[in-house]
């Protein structure tokens, strides 16, 4: 609910995934990823921020490989809240979306996710 340093979902290492069930099926149009700015970080760096990631639309939570909606890079030098448009258009609406993180900005122990939003049309 807030953006205080450390109030994040942290996972071990630099690779992980998050699966979100939306309140209804939507046609995704964009995604936002938010991390604290460097100025709020106690160390002055945000190496735990996600770097390379992909987003997939799933038909159900048991599906192993969803429909790729885009591959992106969160810019640690950019704004804390960054929006990424859907790159791979789909004819399908999705209620389940998977965020797959492949790397962070260099933190050896963990990666922090503060906010992930899905935007779209019902």
Secondary structure, DSSP 8 states (H G I E B T S, - for coil): ----TT-SEEEESS-EEEEEEEEEEEEEEEEEEE---GGGSTTS--TTBB-EEEEEEESSTT-SS-EEEEEEE--TTS-SEEEEE-SS--SS-EEEEEEEE--BSS-SSEEEE-EEEEEEE-
